[in-house]
């Protein structure tokens, strides 16, 4: 590492580079996947690589996964930055020297691969059942050791473990096929697995898939919709989160550009992005630009109070950098990304909320979403739903997707539940994939439902 | 070094397969009409699969310059994994003739100096500044890549190949009292003339202007014309059911070819042999020949997409659809997907047209039900174009395909997807 520091300093001098940063990471990972009792993949690998960014009013970046080319990558990034000469500014700040480790209670590196295989087999056997035509189980863990340094003198070493377990089933019957799934994950060790009630969750997933075989397609049109905590999570991630990532604000691509300080939602709504939540899947200590992760209130009592920023957008918008520059890996440049995004709880009970609805839907579970931040339209899918008639939960519905216009849906929130949950790990794609978590309480709003009836 | 690795493997009592790759790429990102991010990346590595006693082990190593000791460790680790893994091993392919596919490599991309590529991106940004006006913001990207790769196995397969690629994207946002956005993307195998870049910006701007004028359309049920990009979202739901692993594991609606899924005129082909095709290859990730595979002919399913493993599990023949990089085991993927031209003239169509949708991953692949947000559509009436957006396009993919009313004569390409416009029945909510 000493050698790299010296090489970088020398080359920066030669190419007249004002700022550079280097990330060297080592990821030790294992993953297993099984379908219908047949192991499909079992992998254990370690990968080391280097990513170098140099700034000269515009960015130059280079990466290599062959460490014998580390010097070449440093030189390439500097050369590109020299060639690029732009007029952008970035936040510099003081150097940081730190070593931060998220320490699991029980490291997955201490376990034999046989133990992980036994877990996957156990889940597979618990998922067995008459109407189940497919059972899929995935287990993955990875320890990321990262060394970051920059031209300001920052030297940051981080160690972050991350684990994910998910399983799904497809049920067949009644002339239909339906799937259901459940994921667990966190910046944690094997203790996360040990805390899962496997009997309960495997039975839950099986029963849901089978019951969906008999569910109807939902009606279509605009309805009052109660979202469960999981769906609230994907909703707030898609409908609000992407539009407050400051790179979209910078590029004229966000409907929330220029709206800081404005009321954009109902008074009771507070939305937070917090990478410092212990153990969550989207948590980290430092971002990939060497900025300490911090909790950010995005909406406070209905008012837009902050964007998520990186070094570049914080300088451009005159905001404090808040540690949201994240990269998929060493071979990617950091982009502004969310971490763990959630809606703060209100004071409604779920039962009170249901009583409010005359003719609407209760929507459950996250099937992913997508947003057009420029136009302010988003869509997201729910795993299942129920019709609500005159304050009572009735028939189950399937294959439900919702759509809406960001500002309308935020203003149409009528009730925010008191039952906060942030435990829905996943990956968010924006040209790069990063682990995130999201959640919230039950929330009642209005949205466009795209059903076949 | 590959020879040395083969030498080490041949002393082991195992079946083996090596996939190696060495590549580099340059990409350039333009934000607010300025070239803001330029990068040059290098990657290389070796993926090793070992079959031992009916079980399979897989491992990889990054870089192609290794001491003998590192190669021996890779072999040792992978053999050990094969002993404990319990992943069934059904055998590697045997050598067969692979087709010659022209136009996959362009020396100009391989040899372009980085400074020249950077300057091309600079001109792209300058063109955006020229075409920009007050309420318009433009961004985009250019990427160039070259890859050398090879595959060898203990059955005697040894192939090497190389390929190049270029992609261009442009994005336009028009802001005034309201907002409109438009985008354009295309990928190629060869270096493109500047007109292609200029055309990308113009198409994004045209779309942004349409989108700016668009409001929500009245709910509608009936004939809707889908442009290729929107049709891809619906066809993707069918394609998910044609992957051999999904068929084998009971995740597909289908268990064997022969089922009717569409009217007679519909033909869907996976074709790895299209000259200069973005998804083309002479041999797949296991060394099987790239093929032209008819998936749907006259509305009937004729084949699934198969790699060697799932072909053997299903008692079928590989269709050469194993895709991979050195970090991954081969898995089933498409090459170029081609929807055959129909007989109908849909160029002058008047009625409801949907150009782009988003949210297709929320659709249910097995039931086929979809509800997608319309990013842009338009109503053509008496030659007048009235744009709309933000409605949901709702239907069932299998019913939509079965009830296709017309298939256009002209085929358009978007990356590795080729399709005419199609006319079917769906709903706008």
Interface residues (C-beta under 8 A of the other chain):
Chain A: X35 X36 X38 X39 X40 X41 X42 X43 X44 X45 X47 X48 X49 X58 X59 X60 X61 X62 X63 X64 X65 X66 X67 X68 X69 X72 X73 X76 X77 X79 X80 X83 X84 X86 X87 X88 X113 X114 X117 X133 X134 X136 X170 X172 X176 X177 X178 X179 X217 X220 X221 X247 X250 X251 X252 X253 X255 X331 X333 X367 X368 X369 X370 X372 X374 X375 X376 X377 X378 X379 X380 X381 X398 X399 X400 X401 X403 X405 X448 X449 X450 X451 X452
Chain B: X31 X32 X34 X35 X36 X37 X38 X39 X40 X41 X42 X43 X44 X45 X57 X58 X59 X60 X62 X63 X64 X65 X77 X81 X84 X85 X86 X87 X88 X114 X115 X118 X137 X139 X171 X173 X175 X179 X180 X181 X211 X219 X245 X249 X250 X251 X253 X327 X329 X358 X359 X361 X362 X363 X364 X366 X367 X369 X370 X371 X372 X373 X375 X389 X390 X392 X393 X394 X395 X396 X427 X429
